[in-house]
Amino acid sequence: MTLPHTAVSPPPATGAWREGDPPGRRQWFPHGSAFALEGGGTLPEFTLAFESWGRLNPSKTNAVLLEHAFTGDSHAAGEAGPGHPSPGWWDSLIGPGLPLDTDRYFIVAANALGGCQGSTGPASLAPDGSPWGSRFPLLTLRDLVGAEALLSTWLGISRWRAVIGGSMGGNRALEWAVTCPDRVAAVMVLGSAAVTPPDHLALGSAQIHAITADPGWHGGDYHHLPPGEGPHRGLGTARRIAHLAYRAEAELEQRFGRRPQDGEDPFRGGRFAVESYFDHHAGKLVRRFDAGSYVTLTRVRNSHDLGRGRGGVSAALAGITAKAIVARLSGDRMYRPSALDELAAGIPGCAGISEIVSPHGHDGFLTATDQIGLLLRALLD
């Protein structure tokens, strides 16, 4: 019998990209001066890793910014390989003749500040030469967008043709449209809302507790530990909690039901098939992600509130001048349909709600690429 959690080798203390690792397709934007944060802290400097496809035209009017989701990164297109543990998350949408046509548009995707795939985050080296770890400051979604605004200036892009994202990437796209309305011509939001609701706060809190209760956490200072001694168990548990919200109930019922995993007996220490599925995704994440970034970005997601300091959500949405497409995802357990309906109704440049029909629930923003492609063409053409 194959037992749960069996692995070929112990997972690393962190799955972050580290100095000396293969760069892959990454480029880097180094911001060498102090960056003040919304929560009152400061980063003395930071770096954003990004990837790009296509070319910026002479008038610099064809640039499209893609915002990745919570555990995503800048690798939106391309194969897995040295430097990139996973293939591009929108690979079938980016390229010549595709909806994100690289013969027409200059596509940019940046790894979020606080992330772990080349941008400054808890696993990165601080100015003293040691990992930031527990010293990494509190970030908010507005800090992430502020860092990307500096990147866009550095690239010479004063106005994005479109800013596009799903899930937490959609949160960032919304924040761009509200914070920098003169720099965003169009925005597309998939499976996101104007605020992070209380049940998400509770879900995020459970994930943070799973990680910080792991004996391998060491208060956030674990990056020097050998394989198998970091907080991978807590990180894997956090991923299992999150993945339950990412997939639709009907999908899990249809794909797995109460069937045992092949060759295993749940009454003799084995797993149900759905448990094996969640173990698989947990095992993948701990080898490509960092527990400190997971905690940092969960707190970032919890900070999301377009109306904070702006007179409320309605006032914030009313200030969006971009053409907008808002799409809800069928079977989404992350956001209620009413939250997406309210979002679409509140944006002046949105013609109404769109719907992506997918058996995958919230993860439909990654998998329903045929439908997403139609929306992208409508937004850009």
N, C-alpha and C positions, 0 to 999 in steps of 0.2 A: 504494500500500500504506500502511495506517495503522501507524506504527511504535510500539513500546512506549514508555510513559511520556510520550506526547504529552499536553499539557495546554493548556487555553484560556489560563490565566494561571499564573504561578509561585505555588506555595503560600506561605502566610504563614509567618513564622518560628515562630509558634505558632498552633494552632487553638483556644486557650483563650478562654473568655469573659473579656472585659476590662471594667474600669470604663468606662462610657459606652456600652457595647453595649446593645441592647434587652433589658430584663429578662425578657420573656416572662411565664411563669406563676410565676417564681421569687419566693420569700419568703426572708428572711435572718434567721438567728439570730446575733447578734454576742456573742461571749464576750470580754469586755473585760479579763480578768485572765489571769495566767500559767497555762499548762497544761503540767504536768510530763509528760514522755514516758517510756515504758518503757525506752528505750535510754539514758536519762540526759540527754537534751537538754530544752529548754523552748521552747515558743512563747509569746512575750509576750502574744499575743492571737490569736484566730482567728475566722473566720466560716464558718458552714455555710449553703449554699444548699439550700432544700428546696421541695417542692411538696406540696399537699394537695388532697384531694377529699372531699366529704361534710362532715358536721358532727360535732364532738365532743358526745356526749350529756351531760346534766347530771351524771351519775354518773361520767363520764370512763372508761367501761369498754368502749367500742366502737372503740378506736384500733388500727389495724393498721400495722405498719412494714414497708415493702418495701425490700429491700436490693438495689441494682443490682450488675451484674457488673463485671468489670475495667475496661472502657472505657465503661461506661454512665454514667448521670447521674440527676438527679432527675426527668427528664421521662418518667415511666412511662406517662402517658396524655396524649393531645392531639395535634394536628396539628403538622407541621413549620411553621416560620414565623419571624418576627423573634425572635431570641434562642434559637431551638431549631432546630439544623441538621437534626435527624432527628425523625420522629414518635415517639410514645410506644412504649416497648419492650414494654409489656403492654396496649396500648390496647384490645384486644378483651376484656380481662378486668375492666376498671374502668369502672363506670358503673351507673346505675339498673337493677336486676334482673339484673345480671351477677354472676359469682362473687364479685368484690370489689364488693359492692353499696353504692353511695354513698348510697342511702336508709337503709342500716342501719349502715354503718361509716364511720369517719373514717380515711381512708387517707393515710399520710405516706411520702414518699420523699425522702431527703436525698442530695445529692452528697457523696461520701466526702471526709473530710479528706485533703489531698494531691492531690485531683482538680483538674479544670481547668474546670469548668462552674459557677463561682460560689463554690465553697468555697475556703478558703485552701490554696494549693499553690505549687509553684515559680514559676508565672507570676504569682502575686499580688504586690501591693506590700507590702514589708516596712515596718516603722515609719519607716524613713529615706526612704521614697518611691520606692525602686528595687525592681525585681522581686527576689524571694527568690533565684531562680536557684540557683547552686551552694551558697548558704548555707542552703538549706532543710534542716531536720534530718531524721534517720532516724526513720521511723515504723514501728510494728508494727500488726498487726490489732487488738490490744487498745487502742491509742491511738484508732483509728477508732471503736471501740465506745464508748470513754470519752467521746469528743466527742459521739456520738449520745445517750448517757445524759444529758449536760448539756442537749442539745436537748429531750429528752423531759421533763425537769424544768421547763424554761422554758415548754414547752407545757402544763404542768399534768398530764401523763400519768405516773402512778405505776406503772402496770402495763399492758403491751401485751396486747390481746386475742390478737395473734399477731405473730410476727416471721418474715418469709418471704423467701427468697432462693435464687437459683440460681448455680452456679459460685462465684466469689469472694463473691458476695452470700450464698450458702449458708454460706461460711466465717464471715462476719460474724454470720449468724443463729445459728450454733452458738456462737460466742463470746459473744453476748448471753445465750444460755440457760445457759451455764456461769458467766459472770461475774456476771450479775444474775438468778439463778433466781427471786427474788421479784418480778421486774418483767416476767416473760414467762409468759403463761398457755398459749400454744401456739406451736410452731415448725414450720416446713416447710423442708426442705433438699432442693434439687434438684441432682443432679450435683456433689456436694461430698464431702469426706472430713474426717476428724479432724486430719490432718496433710498438709502439702504433701510429696509423696514425692520421693526423690532425682532421678528423671528430670525432674520439674517444675523442680527447682532448676537442673538443667543447661540445660533449655529456657529458663528465665528468664534465666540467665546469658548465653546466646547472644544473646538479644534485647537485653539491656543493652549487650553489646559492640558489637552492630550500631549502636546509637545513639551510644554514646560514641566510637566510631571515626570517625564522620562528621566531616569537617572543619568543618561548620557547628555542631558541638556547643559548641565554645569553653569546654570545662570546665563547661558548664551555664549559661553566661551569654551567651545568644544572643537574648533576648527583644526587644532593641532593633533587631535587624537587619531590613533590608527584605525583602520577599517574594523567595523563591528562594534566600536565603542562610542559612537556618536548617538544622537537622538533619533535614529532611524525608526525605532519602534513607535515612538510618539508621532513622528511625521507620517508614517504609514497609516496609523489610526486616524489622524486628521484627514488624510486623503480618503479613507473609507467613509468617514462621516460626510465629507463634501460630495463624494461621488453619488451618494444616495439622492442628493438634491439635483445632481446634474442629469440623471437619467429618468425617464418616465416610468411610472408605476406599471403601466400596461406593457411596456417593453420588457421589464424584468419578469413579469408574469408570463409573457408569451415565450421569451427566450429560455427561461430557467425554471419557472414554477417552483416546485419543491423537489425537483429531480436531484439525486445525489451526483456529485462529481464522479466522472468515470473512474472506476477502480477504487472508489472510496465508499465507506459505510459510515454515515453520520452517527450511528449508534455504537460505533467502535473507534471513535477518535477521528473519523474522516469528516469531510465537508460536504455541504450542499453545493451544487454547481454555482449558484449565485455567490456563495462565499469565495469560491475559487476565483471567480471573475473579479471580485473586489480585491482579493489578495494580489492578483496579477497587476492591477493598476497601482496598488500601493507599492509593490515591488519595483515597478518601473519608475515611479516618482522619486523614491529615495535615492536612486542612482543618477538622477538628472536635476535635482533641486536641492535647495538649502533650507534647513529648518528655520534658521533666523530670518531668511527672506519670507518664508511662509508666515511667520508671526508678524513681521513688519507689514506685509501686504494685506494680511487680514485686517490689521488695524487701519490701514489706508482705506480698504473697502468699507469698513465700518464708519469712517469719517465722511462718507459721501452724502452730501446734502446740498443740492443746488441752491436752496433758499437761504442757507446760513449767511447772515450778515447782508442779505440782499432784499430784505423785505418779504421773504417767503418764496415758495416755489413758483407760484403763479407769476409773480413779478420777475423772477429770474428767467423763466421760460419766455415771457413776453419780450425780453430783450434780445432774443435770438433772431438774427437777420438772415441766417443761412436757409437755403432750400433744404428741406428735411424729409427723410424717410424713416419712419419708425415701424419696426416689425416685431410682433409678438410670436412666440414659439408654442405650437400646440403641445399640450401635455407638460408645459414648463412648471416645475415645482419650486423654482427660485422666485419667480415674479408672477403675481396674480394678473390675469388679463386686464382687470380694471386699472391697474397701475400703468400699463402700457397705453390703454385707451386715454387715460388722463394726460399722459405725457404727450401723445400725438395731438390731442385737442388743445393743449396749452402752447404749442409752438406755432407762431403765425405762418411760417413757411411750409407747414406740413399739410398735405392734402387729405390726410386721413390715415387710419391704421392699416398696415399690411399684416398678413399672417403667413408664416412659414409652417407648412404641415409636415411634420416629421415624427416618426415613431421614437425618436431619441430624446424627446423632451428638451431641456435647456441646452443640451449639447447639439441641438439641431443647427445652431449658428456655425458649427464646424462641419457638419455632415451633409446638410441639405444644400449642396453647392449649386445645383441646377436652379433652384428657386432663388437663391441669393444672387446668382449671376444675373438673373432677370432684373432684380432690384438694383444691382450695381449699374447695369446699362441704363436703366431709367434715371438713375441719379446723375450719371456722368454725361449722357448723350442729350 
